[in-house]
Amino acid sequence: GHVVSPRINWKWSMNKYHILRVGIGNGYRVVNLFSEDHAAFSGAREVVIIDNLKPERSWNGTINMSSYINFAGGFLNIESSLFYTYFCNKIVADYFTNANQIIFDNLDGYGVTQGAGLMAHCSFTIPLKIIIGATFTDVHIWEYDETGQLVKTEQVHAPPLTGNFVVGYTFKKIKLGIDLTGNVYSPMLLPVL
């Protein structure tokens, strides 16, 4: 059938150096466990799917600010974002109920992903670029316990801090570019057997 998934985006170019974007909308997603969580199917644990999984729905909002700064030796682009997403029917993997199983089911409650991101991209008149980014997130689920109370739980595989960097240099005469890239992940909740 038809799925209504409205979204509104607004952009304000304050001047040629600063842009503000705001977005809010609804998302709808049918999860394909076999392609999205293929590691679960290649491990030693038995995969259990409870009931017929319902499609996930979400509402989210984002505020993004972009700033461009020119200087004698190049330019700097700084982007910052705030985001919030509320999930219902979220499909979650339970790694803890049974150490020999991964149990997939729709969440009896709701999930929240919220956070902030910051990225700086600096390009110089010499063929050098430096990009540094970081995202701070709070990813958790609220589900009902045996007494009917909502309990907050940290989402598995969701580090509170992720970061990345790129340092690149281009040798124009020989048409060769070299990039040093890296990722940083803070400690996170992992299922251990």
C-alpha positions as MATLAB code, in Angstrom:
seq = 'GHVVSPRINWKWSMNKYHILRVGIGNGYRVVNLFSEDHAAFSGAREVVIIDNLKPERSWNGTINMSSYINFAGGFLNIESSLFYTYFCNKIVADYFTNANQIIFDNLDGYGVTQGAGLMAHCSFTIPLKIIIGATFTDVHIWEYDETGQLVKTEQVHAPPLTGNFVVGYTFKKIKLGIDLTGNVYSPMLLPVL';
ca = [
       0.000    0.000    0.000;
       0.865    3.648    0.241;
       3.113    5.065    2.926;
       2.887    8.763    3.737;
       6.267   10.073    4.846;
       6.203   13.895    4.980;
       9.335   16.014    5.243;
       9.938   19.761    5.414;
      13.342   21.350    4.760;
      14.206   25.024    5.078;
      17.403   26.798    4.032;
      18.453   30.334    4.923;
      21.504   31.821    3.213;
      22.334   34.575    5.694;
      25.098   35.760    3.385;
      27.564   34.056    1.031;
      29.560   32.695    3.992;
      26.860   31.350    6.346;
      23.990   28.937    5.629;
      21.439   27.599    8.115;
      19.369   24.508    7.320;
      16.486   23.045    9.330;
      14.707   19.801    8.519;
      11.951   17.794   10.150;
      10.177   14.744    8.863;
       8.950   11.222    9.089;
      10.815    8.123    7.961;
       9.663    4.628    7.130;
      11.942    1.661    6.630;
      11.532   -2.029    5.993;
      14.624   -3.665    7.447;
      16.391   -6.436    5.543;
      18.208   -8.293    8.317;
      20.164  -10.507    5.929;
      21.926   -7.613    4.215;
      22.008   -5.079    7.057;
      23.149   -7.361    9.876;
      24.975  -10.043    7.927;
      27.517  -10.554   10.733;
      24.749  -12.020   12.884;
      24.141  -14.729   10.300;
      27.788  -15.685    9.906;
      28.531  -16.176   13.606;
      28.102  -19.138   15.917;
      24.891  -17.884   17.538;
      21.465  -19.078   16.451;
      19.406  -16.284   14.875;
      15.829  -16.102   16.176;
      13.204  -13.783   14.668;
      10.210  -13.198   16.926;
       6.835  -12.789   15.165;
       6.509  -10.913   11.885;
       8.732   -7.864   12.054;
       6.852   -4.602   11.467;
       8.427   -1.749    9.480;
      10.288    0.842   11.518;
       8.954    4.395   11.669;
      10.794    7.485   12.811;
      10.400   11.208   13.326;
      13.488   13.329   13.165;
      14.702   16.889   13.220;
      18.032   18.400   12.201;
      19.619   21.834   12.459;
      22.769   22.428   10.395;
      25.023   25.499   10.148;
      27.691   25.881    7.446;
      30.314   28.624    7.528;
      32.956   29.411    4.912;
      36.049   31.385    5.856;
      38.517   32.550    3.204;
      42.073   33.357    4.202;
      45.261   34.206    2.328;
      46.436   30.594    2.149;
      43.119   28.880    1.313;
      39.666   28.398    2.826;
      38.034   26.776    5.846;
      34.557   25.225    5.820;
      33.025   24.484    9.231;
      29.781   22.531    9.584;
      27.915   21.863   12.797;
      24.722   19.873   13.276;
      22.239   18.965   15.989;
      19.920   16.018   15.415;
      17.164   14.073   17.164;
      15.342   10.942   15.971;
      12.465    9.118   17.680;
      11.842    5.502   16.556;
       8.772    3.347   17.002;
       8.612   -0.295   15.909;
      12.419   -0.201   16.025;
      13.918   -3.584   15.210;
      16.535   -4.479   17.801;
      18.886   -7.405   18.270;
      18.898   -8.952   21.758;
      22.351  -10.425   22.408;
      21.956  -10.843   26.167;
      18.874  -12.994   26.908;
      20.546  -16.156   25.629;
      24.320  -16.289   25.072;
      23.826  -18.740   22.175;
      21.216  -16.694   20.320;
      20.623  -13.333   18.670;
      16.923  -12.523   19.012;
      15.387   -9.972   16.620;
      12.081   -8.319   17.461;
      10.289   -5.003   17.274;
      10.966   -2.943   20.350;
       8.170   -2.821   22.926;
       8.777    0.850   23.598;
      10.738    3.389   21.574;
      14.263    4.329   20.598;
      16.053    7.686   20.568;
      19.135    8.832   18.685;
      20.294   12.347   19.454;
      23.522   14.210   19.190;
      25.746   16.784   17.601;
      28.356   16.759   14.868;
      31.197   19.082   13.967;
      33.347   18.982   10.826;
      36.150   21.258    9.630;
      37.548   21.085    6.087;
      40.601   23.213    5.352;
      42.068   23.459    1.843;
      45.215   25.414    1.191;
      46.543   27.104   -1.936;
      49.313   24.519   -1.842;
      47.744   21.142   -2.741;
      47.086   20.191    0.894;
      43.739   19.445    2.529;
      42.893   18.612    6.133;
      39.485   17.341    7.229;
      38.573   16.622   10.849;
      35.141   15.529   12.069;
      33.502   14.313   15.250;
      30.000   13.159   16.158;
      28.709   12.913   19.712;
      25.635   10.700   20.112;
      23.288    9.415   22.754;
      21.655    6.278   21.346;
      19.318    4.438   23.662;
      16.104    2.482   23.793;
      13.220    2.657   26.225;
      11.414   -0.635   26.759;
       8.941   -2.024   29.253;
      10.234   -4.374   31.935;
       8.283   -7.154   33.697;
       6.572   -4.615   35.999;
       5.392   -2.398   33.117;
       7.910    0.365   33.806;
       9.860    2.001   30.979;
      13.579    1.300   31.381;
      16.345    3.113   29.495;
      19.083    0.928   27.973;
      22.179    1.891   25.996;
      22.037    0.679   22.390;
      24.586   -2.000   21.474;
      27.269   -1.043   18.894;
      26.617    2.705   19.294;
      29.731    4.566   20.473;
      29.053    7.939   22.134;
      31.887    9.511   20.137;
      33.077    8.826   16.616;
      35.674   10.823   14.788;
      37.499   10.820   11.489;
      40.310   12.686    9.809;
      41.885   13.059    6.389;
      45.186   14.677    5.515;
      45.762   14.744    1.779;
      48.461   16.060   -0.494;
      48.489   16.100   -4.286;
      51.669   15.990   -6.372;
      50.336   17.812   -9.421;
      53.290   17.187  -11.744;
      52.977   13.405  -11.516;
      49.194   13.459  -10.903;
      49.489   11.532   -7.635;
      47.460   12.111   -4.505;
      48.267   10.675   -1.090;
      45.711   10.579    1.740;
      46.179    9.583    5.347;
      42.781    8.712    6.812;
      41.664    7.470   10.172;
      38.663    6.777   12.379;
      38.305    7.001   16.145;
      35.618    5.254   18.199;
      35.025    5.720   21.889;
      34.308    2.697   24.116;
      30.850    1.246   23.478;
      28.542   -1.505   24.685;
      29.391   -4.752   22.856;
      27.939   -8.216   23.206;
      30.627  -10.614   24.415;
      30.327  -14.411   24.498;
];
